[in-house]
């Protein structure tokens, strides 16, 4: 019993460590860029317009998440879970039903993302 709980905490702890570690590294990178810009401004050096554009992300499309990309990723996760459910169904018959039901959630979210990509396009 305790071993199963410990394994679960290890798996989810590893996932959390990866996410938090990448967030921390991004934060440190931004802080270094900020310090570099601050030093350049204190020394009276002008900032190139390309650098200012890069920092402020003036391109509105660069911040817009791609519906197609995350839709395909979510749909693929759903397909992967469904395949895993079918494989596990050979061992445990109940697993097929449960995992196929769970796979429907990211699968439907992925389909919605792909539809949003194609339906939300600006008509030109």
C-alpha positions as a printed Julia matrix, in Angstrom:
124×3 Matrix{Float64}:
   0.0    0.0     0.0
   2.68   2.51    1.03
   4.85   1.51   -1.92
   2.08   2.31   -4.41
   1.5    5.71   -2.85
   5.22   6.42   -2.87
   5.47   5.48   -6.56
   2.6    7.84   -7.37
   4.26  10.71   -5.51
   7.55  10.02   -7.28
   5.93  10.09  -10.73
   3.96  13.28  -10.13
   6.87  14.84   -8.25
   9.12  14.22  -11.24
   6.6   15.89  -13.57
   6.28  18.86  -11.2
  10.08  19.14  -10.95
  10.38  19.31  -14.74
   7.73  22.02  -15.04
   9.02  24.07  -12.1
  12.63  23.68  -13.25
  11.86  25.01  -16.72
   9.92  27.93  -15.23
  12.85  28.74  -12.95
  15.35  28.63  -15.81
  13.15  30.92  -17.94
  12.87  33.35  -15.03
  16.65  33.43  -14.61
  17.16  34.0   -18.34
  14.75  36.95  -18.31
  16.48  38.4   -15.25
  19.88  38.22  -17.0
  18.49  39.97  -20.09
  16.96  42.64  -17.87
  20.27  43.19  -16.05
  22.14  43.47  -19.37
  19.69  46.06  -20.67
  19.86  47.98  -17.4
  23.67  48.08  -17.53
  23.6   49.29  -21.16
  21.15  52.05  -20.29
  23.24  53.17  -17.28
  26.27  53.43  -19.54
  24.29  55.54  -22.0
  24.34  53.03  -24.84
  21.29  53.09  -27.12
  19.22  49.95  -27.46
  18.79  48.62  -31.0
  15.14  48.71  -32.18
  15.29  44.98  -32.94
  16.09  44.26  -29.3
  13.23  46.45  -28.09
  10.85  44.68  -30.5
  12.09  41.31  -29.3
  11.61  42.22  -25.64
   8.2   43.82  -25.98
   6.87  41.25  -28.49
   5.18  43.88  -30.6
   4.04  41.27  -33.09
   0.51  40.35  -31.9
   0.59  37.0   -33.69
   3.7   35.91  -31.77
   1.74  35.74  -28.51
  -1.32  34.02  -29.97
  -1.31  30.31  -29.16
  -1.79  28.04  -32.12
  -5.15  26.28  -31.87
  -4.03  23.77  -34.47
  -0.85  22.89  -32.59
  -2.37  22.31  -29.17
  -5.41  20.68  -30.78
  -3.25  18.13  -32.56
  -1.22  17.5   -29.41
  -4.36  16.92  -27.31
  -5.91  14.73  -30.0
  -2.71  12.69  -30.23
  -2.71  12.25  -26.46
  -6.28  10.96  -26.67
  -5.37   8.52  -29.43
  -2.36   7.34  -27.43
  -4.5    6.75  -24.35
  -7.07   4.88  -26.43
  -4.39   2.61  -27.9
  -2.96   2.05  -24.44
  -6.45   1.15  -23.22
  -6.85  -1.39  -26.01
  -3.49  -2.97  -25.23
  -4.23  -3.07  -21.5
  -7.64  -4.55  -22.3
  -5.9   -7.77  -23.24
  -4.63  -8.04  -19.66
  -7.5   -6.48  -17.72
 -10.87  -6.26  -19.48
 -12.02  -3.31  -17.37
  -9.01  -1.23  -18.37
 -10.2   -1.04  -21.97
 -13.44   0.69  -20.99
 -11.88   3.01  -18.42
  -8.92   4.15  -20.5
 -10.99   4.59  -23.64
 -13.35   6.83  -21.66
 -10.44   8.8   -20.27
  -8.96   9.1   -23.78
 -12.16  10.72  -24.99
 -11.47  13.83  -22.89
  -8.21  15.01  -24.51
  -9.41  13.62  -27.83
 -12.52  15.82  -27.84
 -10.52  18.82  -26.63
  -8.08  18.25  -29.48
 -10.86  18.05  -32.05
 -12.26  21.32  -30.69
  -8.83  22.95  -31.04
  -8.49  21.85  -34.66
 -12.02  23.1   -35.41
 -11.25  26.43  -33.74
  -8.17  26.76  -35.93
 -10.11  26.31  -39.15
 -13.32  28.11  -38.12
 -11.54  31.03  -36.47
  -9.43  32.02  -39.48
  -9.76  35.59  -40.64
 -11.41  35.76  -44.02
  -9.19  37.56  -46.49
